[in-house]
Amino acid sequence: MIFLLFALCGATILAAPLIRVMGRAAFALLALVPAAGFVWLLLQFSAGTFADGGALSTSVEWMPSAHLNLDFRLDSLSGLFGLIILGVGALVLFYCWGYFDSNPMRLAKFGTELIGFAGVMYGLVISNNLLLMYVFWEITSVLSFMLVGYYGERASSRRSAGQALMVTTLGGLAMLVGIILLGTTSGAWTLSDIAAIDTWRDTPYIFPAVVLILAGALSKSAIAPAHFWLPGAMAAPTPVSAYLHSAAMVKAGIYLVARLSPSFNTVAGWHLVVISLGVFTMLLGGWMALKQKDLKLILAYGTVSQLGFIVSVISIGSRDALQAGLALTFAHSLFKAALFMIVGVIDHCTGTRDIRKLSGLGRKQPLLAGLAIVSGLSMAGVPPFLGFIAKESALTTVLHEELLVGMPGNLLLVGLVIGSVLTMAYTLYLLFGALATKDGQTSEAVEKMHSVGPTLWLAPLVLTLTTVLLGLWPAPLDHAVTQHLDAVAPLAEGEKATHLALWHGFTIPLALTAFILAAGAVMYWQRAVVAKAQFEYPALGSADHAYDRVLHFLRVISMKLTASTQRGSLTTNLGVIFIVLILLPVISLLLGERNDVRMILWDTPWQAVVAFVIIVAAVTATTLGNRLSAVVMVGVTGYGMATLFALHGAPDLALTQALVETISVAVFMLILRKLPTTANLKASGDSNRLRAWLAVAVGLSATVVTMFAINARTATPVSVYMPELAENIGHGANAVNVLLVDLRAMDTFGEISVLVIAATGVASLIYRNRSFARPSRRPVLRSEGRRWLAADIEPERALNRSIMVDIATRILFPSMMVLSLYFFFAGHNAPGGGFAGGLVAALAITLRYLAGGRAELEETLPVDAGKMLGVGLIISAAAAIGPMLLGDPPLTSYYYSTELPLIGYFSLPSALVFDAGVYIIVVGLIKHILDSMGGQLDYEEEMRKQRARDRARSLARAAHHRRREALRAGQRMAGPEAPAQGPLPSTPRGKQTVSLDPTEPDDASPHDSTTRTQRRDD
C-alpha cells in the first residue's frame, strides 16, 4: 500500500526528465506505474483481502496530541476508488502520448503534475486520518489549478484555473472547520472512529459539523451551487478533462459521501441537504447540456448532471443505495473518460469541437464512431451496457428504499426519471452533433482531418470494451462491491442480498427505463420545441456571473479597507502596530489575574555595566544624524546582548547573536550606500515627542508583561529536562544545538523555509521582473601576479582600495572558513552548529566582497544562490523524511561512533545531515543578499554612470556640430574676403576649456587641455 504511494511519488519526480529525454513516449512508460498498482488492487480483491471488513493499514505516530498521526488504511471502499484512480489514470497517461504533437518545456511540467495527481488521489482515498486526508484534498485542488492553467497564455485558461481553485479551496476550508468541530465534540479524528460510533443523534453540534464537511465534498464534486467551475475547467487539455473532471478529482467528493453516508444518514438534515442538491444538480446539468455547441461543454454539463445523480443515490446510506451508487460511479468513470478522449481525438484531428462545423465524421471514422456510440448509449442507460445496469439498480433502490418512505422517496424517483430523460436527450444530441452527416455533406474540418493513430484510439477502446464486458458480465464488479457492502452494511438475519445483473425480469424499473429512453428520444426529436423553452439568460441567473460579482465585491471591500488602513506611511503603520502591542497585552494583564513579581537585577555587576552600555548606545542612536554612526550604535546594543548571553552562561546564544549582529551591520552598510549620508531628524517637536513617548510605552509595557509572564510559571520548566533529553535522545552535549536539529527540528525546518522565502523576496525586490538565476561553476580561488585577492581590481575601486584590507582578507578568509567548519562539526557537543558555522562562512564571503567588489564575490563563490537555497532545503527535508522509510517517525536521529587511528573516539549523529542543510541555506541567504543588494546595485550604478557619460558625450558632440554649422554659416554670409574668426571667447571662471573633437576619448585626464568642460569642484 505505502510502497505504491512511494512508487507514484517516484514516478512524479522522474516524469519531467523522462519526458524531456524520451519525448511523448515517456507517458507510456509512466503509465506502467499506475497500471501496476491497478493490477495489484485487482489481485487484492480476488484474494479476498477486503472480505469481512479486512484492510491493509499503516500508522506512523507524529504529533498525536494534535491528531496528526500518519494513518493509512486501504479497505474495500478505498480499493474500489483506487481501481478508478489507477486504471483510468494509466489509460489517460498512455493517451497523452498520442494527444500531444510536440514536446515543449511545459509538457514535462504537465506530465509531472498529472502523475502527481494520481499519487495524491491515491493518498487521499487511503488516508484514515481526517486531517491527513484534508492535506491530500487541498493538494488535489492545487494540482487541478496547475493542470487547468496549462495554456497559461490564454486569459480563459487562467480564469478557469483560478475559479476552480477558489471554489474547491473555499469548500475545503469549510470542510476543515467541520472536521475540527466533529473531532473536538465527538473525539472522532479518523474515518475508522466515525464508522465505529453507533449513533450520532446525541452528538453536540453534529449538524453544523456535517454541513461544513459536506460543503467540501459537494463543492469538489461540482454540486450546485458550486457546479459552475467544472464547465469552466474544460479550458484544460482533454487528458485533464478525461481524468480529473470525470474519473478522479470530482470523485473525491463522491468518495467522502460514500464513506460517511452509512454513519451520518441518521443525522437530521443529511438527506434533506444532499439529496435535494443532488437532484437539482442532475436536472440543471442535463438542461444546460442541451444548450451547448461545444462537444466538451456538452460532456461537462453532462458530468455535472451525472455527479448529481450519483450523490443523490449514494447519500441514502443503505446497503442497496451504496451498491447502486458505486455501480453508477464505475459506469460513469468508464463511459465519461472514454467520451472525453474521443472528443479530444475529434478536436486533435479536425481542429474544432463545434458541432456546427462537424459533419460526416461517423462515416469517415467508423471505429471512432462505434466507440462513441457504445459509450454514449451506456451513459444514457441503454442495455446491455454497464450504464443500464447501474441506472436500473438506482431506480430499484429508490423505488423500495425504506429510509425514504412516502413522499421523499417518490420525489426522488420522479427527479431521477426526469434527469435520466434529459440524459438520453443530450446523449443523442452529442452523438448526432459529433458523428452525423448533416445536409448530406461532409464538413471542411472533417474532410481535412488527419488520420487517427492507435495511441489515440487504444485507450478509449479499452474503456469501451470494459463497459461492454461489465454490462454482459457484471459479476467481477459485483464481487468487489459486495466485499464493501458486507463490511459497512451487513445483512440482517434472513435478509437476502441483491446483486448487479443484466436481467432481473419484467419489473417496474425496466418499465421506467423504457419510458426514459422513449421520452428522451422524443425530447431530442422535438429539440426545436425544447429550444424555445430555453431562455437566452438562465432563469435562475448565472452562477458564473454571480461568482464574478462576489469577487468584484470582495475586491472593492479589500481596496477600501487597505486604503483606509495602509496609508502609505511607514511611520503610521509602525505606530498602529506598536499601539496594538501596548494595549492588547496590558489590558489583558490588567483584567486578568496577576501574580507576585520577584526580580533579581543581576547575577554579577558586570551585567549592570553591559546594560548601562546598551542603554547609552540605544539613546545615542536616536540622536545621531549620520546614518552609519546610528547603525554602529545599534550594533553596539546587539554586541551588548551577546555579552549578556555570555555572562549568563549561554555561549551558543552569545556566539549566534554576535555573528548575526556582524552580518546585520554589513547588510546595513550595503543598504546605506543608496541612501543619503545624513537623516533629516528635524521633524516637528510634537512629532518627536509622540515618537519618544510611544517608544517609552512600548519598552515599559513589554518589560512589565514579560516580568509577569516569567513569574507566572507554576510548573517545572521543560528546559530542566533538555540537557538529559539531548544526551539520551540526540546523543549530544550541546542542548541548544540538539534542540534545533533534533528535539524541535520541525520548528527549525519551518524557520529555514522562511529564510528561503525571505531571500527570494529580497532578490525579487532588487531584480524586479528580471531573472536572478545564473549558471554555476566550481570556485577556483586563485591569485596570479602581484595581487592579494583572486579578482582583478575594478577601475571604480582602484582609488579606494586599501592594500591593508586586501592583505587582511587574504589572511583571514582561510582561517574563517576553517573556523566555520569547526563550528559545524563541533556544534553537537560544543558551541556552534550549522547556523553558526554558516554565519562564519557568510562573513568570510562578505569580507571578500567588501574588499574586492562583485568581481571578487564571483571568484569566491560562482554558484547560483537560489540553487544553494533549494539544495539546502532538500537536504534538510531528506533528513526529516528519511527515517520514515525505515519505519521511524520523521526527524528520528541515529548515532554512529567508532575509534579511528590517530584520531581516537569519533561520533557521527544523523542530525548532522539536517544541520548541513541549515549551513547551506545560511550561506545561500547571504550570497543572495550580496548578489542583489551588493553586486546588482553595483552593476546598476555602473550602468547609470555609463548612461550619464553617454549623454554627456552626445551633448558635447551636438554642441560641437552646432558650433561648426554656425561658423560655416558665418563664413558664407561674410564672403571669401571675410576676416578670420577671432579667438573663442574665454570660458567662465571656475571652468576649463575642452576640445570639441568628437573622436576625443571620454576618459581623458581632467588636466589635459583637450578634456571636456567640467567644474573643478566636481
Secondary structure, DSSP 4 states (H G I P E B T S, - for coil): -HHHHHHHHHHHHHHHHHHHHHGGGHHHHHHHHHHHHHHHHHHHHHTTTTGGG--EEEEE---GGGT--EEEEE-HHHHHHHHHHHHHHHHHHHHHHHH--S--HHHHHHHHHHHHHHHHHHHHHHB-BHHHHHHHHHHHHHHHHHHHTSSTTSHHHHHHHHHHHHHHHHHHHHHHHHHHHHHHHH---BHHHHHH-S--TTSTTHHHHHHHHHHHHHHHTT-TTSTTHHHHGGGS-HHHHHHTTTTSHHHHHHHHHHHHHHHHTTSTTHHHHHHHHHHHHHHHHHHHHTT--BHHHHHHHHHHHHHHHHHHHHTT-SHHHHHHHHHHHHHHHHHHHHHHHHHHHHHHHHS--BGGG--SHHHH-HHHHHHHHHHHHHHHT-TTSHHHHHHHHHHHHHHH-GGGTTHHHHHHHHHHHHHHHHHHHHHHHHHHHHH--GGG---HHHHTPPP--HHHHHHHHHHHHHHHHHHH--HHHHHHHHHHHHHHSPPPTTPPPP---S---S-HHHHHHHHHHHHHHHHHHTHHHHHHHS-SS-TT--HHHHHHHHHHHHHHHHHHHHHHH--S-HHHHHHHHHHHHHHHHHHHHHHS----------SSHHHHHHHHHHHHHHHHHHH--BHHHHHHHHHHHHHHHHHHHHHTT-HHHHHHHHHHHHHHHHHHHHHHTTS-SB------HHHHHHHHHHHHHHHHHHHHHHHHHHHT--SPPGGGGHHHHHHHTS--S-HHHHIIIIITHHHHHHHHHHHHHHHHHHHHHHHTTS--------------SS-SSSSPPPGGGTTT--HHHHHHHHHHHHHHHHHHHHHHHHTTTSS--HHHHHHHHHHHHHHHHHHHHHHHHHHH--S-HHHHHHHHHHHHHHHHHHHHHTTSPTT---EEEEEETTTEEEEEETHHHHHHHHHHHHHHHHHHHIIIIIIIHHHHHHHHHHHHHHHHHHHHHHHHHHHHHHHHHHHHHH-TTPPPP-PPPPPPTTB------TTS-TT--TTSTTSPP-BTT-
